[in-house]
Amino acid sequence: MTPRTVAELGASLRRGETSPAELAAASRGALESLAPLHPVLRYTDELTERQAARAARTLAEAPETAGPLCGIPFAYKDVLCVEGVETTAGSRILQGYVPPYTGTAVGRLLDAGAVPVAVTNCDEFAMGSSNENSAFGPVGNPWDPSRVPGGSSGGSAAVVAAGAVPFSLGTDTGGSIRQPASFCGVAGFKPTYGRVSRYGLIAFASSLDQIGPFARSVDDVARVFTAMAGHDPRDSTSSPTEVEPVDEQLERGVAGLRLGVPHEYMTEGLEPGVRTAVESALALLEKLGATLEEVSLPSTPAALSTYYIIAPAECSANLARMDGVRFGFHVDRPSLTDSYLETRGQGFGPEVKRRVMLGTYALSSGYYDAYYRKAQKVRTLIAEEFDRAFEKVDALVCPTSPIVAFPKGERSDPLSMYLCDVLTLPVNLAGLPGISVPCGLSEGLPVGLQVIGPRFQDARVLRVAHAYQGATAWHEAPPPPAPGAGSPTS
């Protein structure tokens, strides 16, 4: 069997059994075989070649300096700027935009020797829960191509689930890493807000966005997170708080930990199969030595409406720069105003327009206090409730999503789509770290277990998830094979 984890691939590289270029080529072939699912928007061939050669030199000339990611192929979401590679945020309005710089998160992976292979499909400007809002077409779920992979980072989750790359990068504004991870049966980690630099990320909602990794195993997630994390002076929201070493905690297990189960996350709305899988996971954690305790987060019912005031308000401000004048799609009209209106009218898709209008309304004169200011006050209440819960427990465990992956086109009503993130978006409002790991199947589709920790206790979150994975094999279960699919990592 060909190795598939970062550790196994790294060992194979160091033994000389393969090379970075060969691994990259194998990943490229595997990604091409996934074309019917449409998870890839473009390939990074020139950068791939340069990075593979760089990694090969390091492995040959200074192997003692080669970190665990040296020579390892990966893919990244189409909202992360990389010098010389077209970046569109899944939107027509940015077609043809080629960044003149590389963002910090990807840049640190390049410095670590990782080899980018492809740019993954996503909901336009990361606005969506199903990856059906991309201007370039929807993504299919490797477990069932007729179903969604989750959003907005659906392409990044799908390529890892299918085994085409050992890890990928996504972004999480209200659950856009954790929910696709749950739907696709992989691990997906949203770090503490400010833990990974947002420099080079095309912003959706600046106080909520965070970059994080997908992988099959928590072990691999931890390696990628460690390479990216840390203060960045180019991001004013990047935290100077020292990054706690993950490897010192990862193997400690959960014995003696107090794990809280939020009452509001385990009530109505959970599909029966999701409830059964999560309850089994909770029982296993208890068997492993953790103590379970029910906690309450009473403002949870207000989190959805709070999020859908704050996030669109920030998106309205951030997307004001998308005018077609300096970069991207442009419609030429006799007047500047008409050019703006036509460019944005044709360049933005329906969901982006909806959120821009919602946000502009919430920020408008006469409504700012009634909506946006009040939402910020509720956001503070939500954060304080999490803080009080963490005075009693070390981490929270709960479902990632109340449902499994649904058929494409089933949730055409915006509210029903927004409800998909009801268990993930409170974490973003509070700026907390959270991870989703596979914990079972319901009707043949993956179910995710979510672990949430206090701010800057990212290592603790990874510790709990790693302990659970060490006692289960759900993360090793591959989706049904697609006809003609190949993979270098499975």
C-alpha positions as CSV (number, residue, x, y, z in Angstrom):
1,M,0.0,0.0,0.0
2,T,1.3,3.5,-0.9
3,P,1.7,5.7,2.2
4,R,-0.9,8.3,2.8
5,T,-0.2,10.3,6.0
6,V,2.3,13.1,6.1
7,A,4.6,11.0,8.4
8,E,4.5,8.0,6.1
9,L,5.1,10.1,3.0
10,G,8.0,11.9,4.8
11,A,9.6,8.6,5.8
12,S,9.3,7.4,2.2
13,L,11.0,10.6,0.9
14,R,13.9,10.3,3.4
15,R,14.5,6.6,2.4
16,G,14.7,7.7,-1.2
17,E,11.8,5.5,-2.2
18,T,10.1,8.5,-3.9
19,S,10.8,12.1,-4.6
20,P,8.9,15.4,-4.1
21,A,8.4,15.6,-7.9
22,E,7.0,12.1,-8.1
23,L,4.6,12.7,-5.2
24,A,3.4,15.9,-6.8
25,A,2.9,14.2,-10.1
26,A,0.9,11.4,-8.4
27,S,-1.2,14.0,-6.6
28,R,-1.8,15.8,-9.9
29,G,-3.0,12.6,-11.5
30,A,-5.3,11.8,-8.6
31,L,-6.8,15.3,-8.7
32,E,-7.4,15.1,-12.4
33,S,-9.3,11.8,-11.9
34,L,-11.7,13.7,-9.6
35,A,-12.7,16.1,-12.4
36,P,-16.4,14.9,-12.3
37,L,-16.6,16.2,-8.7
38,H,-15.1,19.5,-9.8
39,P,-13.1,20.2,-6.6
40,V,-10.1,21.9,-8.4
41,L,-10.2,25.2,-10.2
42,R,-6.6,25.4,-11.4
43,Y,-3.2,23.8,-11.0
44,T,-0.1,25.5,-9.8
45,D,2.3,23.7,-12.2
46,E,5.2,26.2,-12.3
47,L,5.1,26.7,-8.5
48,T,4.8,23.0,-8.0
49,E,7.9,22.3,-10.1
50,R,9.9,25.0,-8.2
51,Q,8.9,23.8,-4.8
52,A,9.5,20.2,-5.6
53,A,13.0,21.0,-6.7
54,R,13.6,23.1,-3.6
55,A,12.4,20.3,-1.4
56,A,14.5,17.7,-3.2
57,R,17.6,19.9,-2.7
58,T,16.9,20.2,1.0
59,L,16.4,16.5,1.4
60,A,19.6,15.7,-0.5
61,E,21.9,18.4,0.8
62,A,20.6,19.2,4.3
63,P,18.2,16.5,5.4
64,E,18.7,17.4,9.1
65,T,17.0,20.7,8.3
66,A,14.0,19.2,6.5
67,G,10.8,19.4,8.6
68,P,7.9,17.0,8.4
69,L,6.2,18.8,5.5
70,C,9.2,19.0,3.3
71,G,8.3,17.5,-0.1
72,I,4.6,16.8,0.9
73,P,2.0,17.8,-1.7
74,F,-1.0,19.9,-0.8
75,A,-3.9,22.0,-2.2
76,Y,-5.3,25.3,-1.0
77,K,-8.6,27.2,-1.1
78,D,-9.2,29.8,-3.8
79,V,-9.2,32.7,-1.3
80,L,-5.5,32.5,-0.4
81,C,-3.2,34.7,-2.4
82,V,-0.1,33.1,-3.8
83,E,2.3,35.2,-6.0
84,G,1.9,34.4,-9.7
85,V,-1.2,32.1,-9.3
86,E,-4.6,33.3,-10.3
87,T,-6.9,33.8,-7.3
88,T,-10.6,34.4,-7.8
89,A,-12.3,33.5,-4.5
90,G,-14.7,31.4,-6.5
91,S,-16.1,34.6,-8.1
92,R,-16.4,35.9,-11.6
93,I,-15.5,39.4,-10.4
94,L,-11.9,38.4,-9.7
95,Q,-11.3,36.4,-12.9
96,G,-7.8,37.1,-14.1
97,Y,-6.5,38.5,-10.8
98,V,-2.9,37.3,-10.2
99,P,-1.6,38.4,-6.7
100,P,1.8,40.0,-6.6
101,Y,2.5,38.5,-3.2
102,T,2.0,35.3,-1.1
103,G,0.0,35.3,2.1
104,T,1.6,34.3,5.3
105,A,-0.1,30.9,5.9
106,V,0.8,29.5,2.5
107,G,4.2,31.2,2.6
108,R,5.1,29.5,5.8
109,L,4.2,26.1,4.3
110,L,6.4,26.9,1.3
111,D,9.2,27.8,3.7
112,A,8.6,24.4,5.3
113,G,9.2,22.7,2.0
114,A,5.5,21.7,1.2
115,V,4.6,21.5,-2.4
116,P,1.4,23.1,-3.6
117,V,-0.3,21.2,-6.5
118,A,-3.8,22.8,-6.9
119,V,-6.2,25.6,-6.0
120,T,-9.5,24.2,-4.8
121,N,-13.1,25.3,-5.6
122,C,-15.2,27.1,-2.9
123,D,-18.3,29.1,-2.4
124,E,-18.0,32.6,-3.8
125,F,-16.0,34.7,-1.4
126,A,-16.4,31.8,1.1
127,M,-20.2,32.6,1.4
128,G,-22.0,29.3,1.6
129,S,-22.6,26.0,3.3
130,S,-22.7,23.6,0.4
131,N,-20.1,24.7,-2.3
132,E,-23.0,25.3,-4.7
133,N,-22.4,29.1,-4.8
134,S,-19.1,29.0,-6.7
135,A,-19.2,31.0,-10.0
136,F,-17.4,28.0,-11.6
137,G,-19.8,25.3,-10.7
138,P,-20.6,23.1,-7.6
139,V,-18.5,20.5,-6.0
140,G,-19.6,16.9,-5.4
141,N,-19.0,14.8,-2.3
142,P,-16.7,11.9,-2.8
143,W,-19.0,9.7,-0.6
144,D,-21.9,10.5,-3.0
145,P,-21.4,12.8,-5.9
146,S,-25.0,13.7,-6.0
147,R,-24.6,15.3,-2.5
148,V,-22.8,18.5,-1.4
149,P,-19.3,18.3,0.3
150,G,-20.3,21.2,2.6
151,G,-19.0,24.8,2.3
152,S,-17.5,27.0,1.9
153,S,-14.3,25.0,1.8
154,G,-15.9,22.0,0.0
155,G,-13.2,21.6,-2.6
156,S,-10.4,21.4,0.0
157,A,-12.4,18.8,2.1
158,A,-13.2,16.7,-1.0
159,V,-9.7,16.3,-2.3
160,V,-8.5,15.1,1.1
161,A,-11.5,12.8,1.5
162,A,-10.7,11.3,-1.9
163,G,-7.1,10.7,-1.0
164,A,-5.6,12.9,-3.7
165,V,-3.5,15.0,-1.3
166,P,-2.6,14.3,2.3
167,F,-3.6,17.8,3.5
168,S,-5.2,21.0,2.2
169,L,-6.0,24.5,3.5
170,G,-9.5,26.0,4.0
171,T,-10.9,29.0,5.8
172,D,-13.6,29.0,8.5
173,T,-15.8,32.1,9.0
174,G,-18.9,30.3,10.5
175,G,-18.0,26.6,10.1
176,S,-16.5,26.5,6.6
177,I,-13.8,24.1,7.6
178,R,-15.5,22.0,10.3
179,Q,-18.8,21.5,8.4
180,P,-17.2,20.2,5.1
181,A,-14.9,18.1,7.3
182,S,-18.0,16.5,8.9
183,F,-19.7,16.0,5.5
184,C,-16.7,14.5,3.9
185,G,-15.4,12.3,6.7
186,V,-12.0,14.0,7.4
187,A,-10.5,16.1,10.2
188,G,-10.8,19.9,9.8
189,F,-9.4,22.4,12.3
190,K,-10.3,26.0,12.9
191,P,-7.6,27.6,15.1
192,T,-8.2,30.3,17.6
193,Y,-8.9,33.7,15.9
194,G,-5.6,35.4,15.5
195,R,-3.5,32.3,15.9
196,V,-2.8,31.9,12.1
197,S,-2.2,35.1,10.1
198,R,-4.9,36.3,7.8
199,Y,-2.4,38.3,5.7
200,G,-3.0,37.2,2.1
201,L,-6.6,36.0,2.7
202,I,-9.3,37.6,0.6
203,A,-11.6,38.6,3.4
204,F,-15.2,37.8,3.9
205,A,-15.7,38.9,7.5
206,S,-12.5,40.1,9.1
207,S,-13.4,39.5,12.7
208,L,-14.5,35.9,12.0
209,D,-12.3,34.5,9.3
210,Q,-9.5,32.0,10.2
211,I,-7.3,29.8,8.1
212,G,-6.9,26.1,9.0
213,P,-6.0,22.6,7.6
214,F,-7.9,19.5,6.5
215,A,-6.3,16.1,6.8
216,R,-7.3,12.5,7.4
217,S,-5.6,12.4,10.8
218,V,-5.3,14.9,13.7
219,D,-1.6,14.1,13.7
220,D,-1.3,15.6,10.2
221,V,-3.5,18.5,11.1
222,A,-1.2,19.3,14.0
223,R,1.9,19.3,11.8
224,V,0.3,21.7,9.4
225,F,-1.0,24.0,12.1
226,T,2.4,24.1,13.8
227,A,4.0,25.2,10.6
228,M,1.5,28.0,10.0
229,A,0.8,29.3,13.5
230,G,2.4,32.3,15.2
231,H,2.5,36.1,15.2
232,D,2.7,38.0,12.0
233,P,3.3,41.8,12.1
234,R,1.6,42.2,8.7
235,D,-1.7,41.2,10.2
236,S,-3.0,43.6,12.9
237,T,-5.3,40.9,14.3
238,S,-2.5,38.3,14.6
239,S,-2.0,37.5,18.3
240,P,1.5,37.9,19.9
241,T,0.6,35.2,22.4
242,E,3.2,32.5,22.3
243,V,2.1,29.3,20.4
244,E,1.8,26.4,22.8
245,P,3.8,23.4,21.5
246,V,1.2,20.9,20.2
247,D,3.4,17.8,20.3
248,E,3.9,18.1,24.1
249,Q,0.1,17.6,24.6
250,L,-0.9,15.4,21.6
251,E,-0.2,12.1,23.2
252,R,-1.5,12.8,26.7
253,G,-5.0,11.3,26.1
254,V,-8.2,12.4,27.8
255,A,-7.9,10.7,31.1
256,G,-8.7,13.2,33.8
257,L,-10.1,15.8,31.5
258,R,-13.6,17.3,32.1
259,L,-15.5,17.5,28.9
260,G,-18.7,19.6,28.6
261,V,-21.6,18.6,26.5
262,P,-23.7,21.7,25.6
263,H,-27.3,21.1,26.3
264,E,-28.4,23.4,23.5
265,Y,-26.4,21.5,20.9
266,M,-27.9,18.1,21.7
267,T,-31.6,18.9,21.5
268,E,-34.1,19.2,18.7
269,G,-32.9,19.4,15.1
270,L,-30.4,16.6,15.2
271,E,-30.9,13.8,12.7
272,P,-31.3,10.5,14.6
273,G,-28.2,9.0,12.9
274,V,-26.1,12.0,13.9
275,R,-27.3,11.8,17.5
276,T,-26.6,8.1,17.7
277,A,-23.0,8.5,16.3
278,V,-22.2,11.5,18.6
279,E,-23.6,9.8,21.7
280,S,-21.4,6.7,20.9
281,A,-18.4,9.0,20.6
282,L,-19.2,10.7,23.9
283,A,-19.5,7.3,25.6
284,L,-16.1,6.2,24.2
285,L,-14.4,9.4,25.5
286,E,-15.9,8.6,28.9
287,K,-14.5,5.1,28.6
288,L,-11.1,6.6,27.8
289,G,-11.1,8.4,31.2
290,A,-12.7,11.7,30.5
291,T,-15.5,13.0,32.7
292,L,-18.6,14.2,30.9
293,E,-20.7,17.1,32.2
294,E,-23.7,18.8,30.7
295,V,-23.2,22.6,30.3
296,S,-25.5,25.3,29.1
297,L,-24.9,28.0,26.5
298,P,-28.3,29.8,26.7
299,S,-27.6,32.4,24.0
300,T,-27.1,29.7,21.4
301,P,-30.5,30.3,19.8
302,A,-29.6,33.9,19.1
303,A,-26.2,33.0,17.5
304,L,-27.6,32.4,14.0
305,S,-29.3,35.8,13.7
306,T,-26.3,37.5,15.4
307,Y,-23.9,36.0,12.9
308,Y,-26.0,36.9,9.9
309,I,-25.9,40.6,10.9
310,I,-22.2,40.8,11.8
311,A,-20.8,38.7,8.9
312,P,-22.8,40.4,6.1
313,A,-22.0,43.8,7.6
314,E,-18.3,43.0,7.4
315,C,-18.6,41.5,4.0
316,S,-20.4,44.6,2.7
317,A,-17.4,46.7,3.8
318,N,-14.7,44.3,2.6
319,L,-16.3,43.7,-0.9
320,A,-16.6,47.5,-1.5
321,R,-13.1,47.3,-3.1
322,M,-14.3,44.9,-5.7
323,D,-15.2,47.5,-8.3
324,G,-13.4,46.2,-11.5
325,V,-11.2,49.4,-11.8
326,R,-7.9,48.1,-10.6
327,F,-8.2,44.3,-11.0
328,G,-10.5,41.5,-12.1
329,F,-13.7,41.6,-14.1
330,H,-14.7,44.9,-15.6
331,V,-17.8,46.2,-17.6
332,D,-17.0,49.4,-19.5
333,R,-19.8,51.9,-19.5
334,P,-19.9,55.7,-20.4
335,S,-20.1,56.7,-16.7
336,L,-18.1,55.5,-13.8
337,T,-21.2,54.9,-11.7
338,D,-22.7,52.7,-14.5
339,S,-19.4,50.8,-14.8
340,Y,-19.4,50.1,-11.0
341,L,-23.1,49.0,-11.1
342,E,-22.7,46.7,-14.1
343,T,-19.4,45.3,-13.0
344,R,-20.7,44.4,-9.5
345,G,-24.1,43.3,-10.9
346,Q,-22.6,40.9,-13.3
347,G,-19.5,39.9,-11.3
348,F,-21.2,39.0,-8.0
349,G,-23.4,35.9,-7.7
350,P,-26.8,35.8,-6.0
351,E,-25.6,34.8,-2.5
352,V,-22.9,37.5,-2.4
353,K,-25.4,40.1,-3.5
354,R,-27.8,38.9,-0.8
355,R,-25.2,39.2,1.9
356,V,-23.9,42.6,0.7
357,M,-27.5,44.0,0.8
358,L,-28.1,42.5,4.3
359,G,-24.9,44.0,5.6
360,T,-25.4,47.4,4.0
361,Y,-28.9,47.6,5.5
362,A,-27.6,46.6,9.0
363,L,-25.0,49.3,8.8
364,S,-27.2,52.1,7.3
365,S,-28.2,55.2,9.2
366,G,-31.2,54.5,11.5
367,Y,-30.6,50.8,11.6
368,Y,-27.0,50.5,12.9
369,D,-28.0,50.7,16.6
370,A,-31.1,48.5,16.1
371,Y,-29.2,45.7,14.3
372,Y,-25.4,45.8,14.2
373,R,-24.7,47.3,17.6
374,K,-27.2,45.0,19.3
375,A,-25.7,42.0,17.4
376,Q,-22.2,42.9,18.8
377,K,-23.7,43.0,22.3
378,V,-25.2,39.5,21.8
379,R,-21.8,38.4,20.5
380,T,-20.2,39.5,23.7
381,L,-22.8,37.5,25.7
382,I,-22.1,34.4,23.6
383,A,-18.4,34.7,24.3
384,E,-18.9,35.2,28.0
385,E,-21.1,32.1,28.2
386,F,-18.3,30.0,26.6
387,D,-15.9,31.5,29.1
388,R,-18.1,30.5,32.0
389,A,-18.5,27.0,30.6
390,F,-14.7,26.7,30.4
391,E,-14.5,27.6,34.1
392,K,-16.1,24.2,34.7
393,V,-14.8,22.0,31.9
394,D,-11.6,21.7,29.9
395,A,-13.2,21.4,26.5
396,L,-16.6,21.0,24.9
397,V,-17.7,18.0,22.7
398,C,-20.8,18.0,20.5
399,P,-22.0,17.4,16.9
400,T,-20.3,19.4,14.2
401,S,-23.5,19.5,12.0
402,P,-27.0,18.5,12.9
403,I,-27.3,16.7,9.6
404,V,-25.2,14.7,7.1
405,A,-24.4,15.8,3.6
406,F,-27.6,16.7,1.7
407,P,-28.4,16.3,-2.0
408,K,-27.4,19.2,-4.3
409,G,-30.2,21.6,-4.8
410,E,-32.2,20.4,-1.8
411,R,-31.8,23.6,0.2
412,S,-32.6,26.4,-2.2
413,D,-34.2,28.5,0.6
414,P,-31.5,30.6,2.2
415,L,-32.7,30.2,5.8
416,S,-32.6,26.4,5.5
417,M,-29.0,26.6,4.2
418,Y,-28.0,29.0,7.0
419,L,-29.3,26.6,9.6
420,C,-26.6,24.1,8.5
421,D,-24.0,26.1,10.5
422,V,-26.0,26.5,13.7
423,L,-23.6,24.4,15.7
424,T,-20.4,25.8,14.3
425,L,-20.8,29.6,14.0
426,P,-21.0,30.3,17.7
427,V,-17.3,29.2,17.9
428,N,-16.4,31.9,15.3
429,L,-18.3,34.6,17.2
430,A,-16.3,33.8,20.3
431,G,-13.0,33.4,18.5
432,L,-12.4,29.9,19.8
433,P,-10.5,26.9,18.4
434,G,-12.6,24.0,17.1
435,I,-12.1,20.7,15.2
436,S,-14.3,18.2,13.5
437,V,-13.3,14.6,13.3
438,P,-15.2,11.6,11.9
439,C,-17.2,9.7,14.5
440,G,-19.5,7.4,12.5
441,L,-21.8,7.0,9.6
442,S,-25.5,7.8,9.2
443,E,-27.2,6.3,6.1
444,G,-23.8,5.6,4.7
445,L,-22.6,9.2,5.1
446,P,-20.0,10.6,7.5
447,V,-20.9,12.2,10.9
448,G,-18.5,14.7,12.6
449,L,-17.7,15.1,16.3
450,Q,-16.8,18.7,17.2
451,V,-14.3,19.5,19.9
452,I,-14.2,23.2,21.1
453,G,-11.6,24.7,23.5
454,P,-10.9,28.0,25.3
455,R,-9.0,30.7,23.3
456,F,-5.4,29.8,22.6
457,Q,-5.9,26.2,23.9
458,D,-5.5,24.9,20.4
459,A,-3.2,22.1,21.6
460,R,-5.9,20.9,24.0
461,V,-8.5,20.7,21.3
462,L,-6.1,18.6,19.1
463,R,-5.3,16.4,22.1
464,V,-8.9,15.5,22.7
465,A,-9.5,14.8,19.0
466,H,-6.3,12.8,18.7
467,A,-7.2,10.6,21.7
468,Y,-10.6,9.9,20.1
469,Q,-9.0,9.0,16.8
470,G,-6.5,6.8,18.5
471,A,-9.4,4.6,19.8
472,T,-11.4,4.5,16.5
473,A,-10.9,3.9,12.8
474,W,-13.6,6.2,11.4
475,H,-10.9,8.5,10.0
476,E,-9.4,5.6,8.0
477,A,-12.7,4.8,6.2
478,P,-12.3,5.8,2.6
479,P,-15.3,6.9,0.5
480,P,-16.6,4.5,-2.1
481,P,-14.1,4.3,-5.0
482,A,-14.9,6.4,-8.0
483,P,-14.4,4.7,-11.4
484,G,-10.9,5.2,-12.6
485,A,-9.8,7.2,-9.5
486,G,-6.2,6.9,-8.4
487,S,-4.4,8.3,-5.4
488,P,-0.8,8.7,-4.1
489,T,-2.0,8.8,-0.5
490,S,-4.3,5.9,-0.1
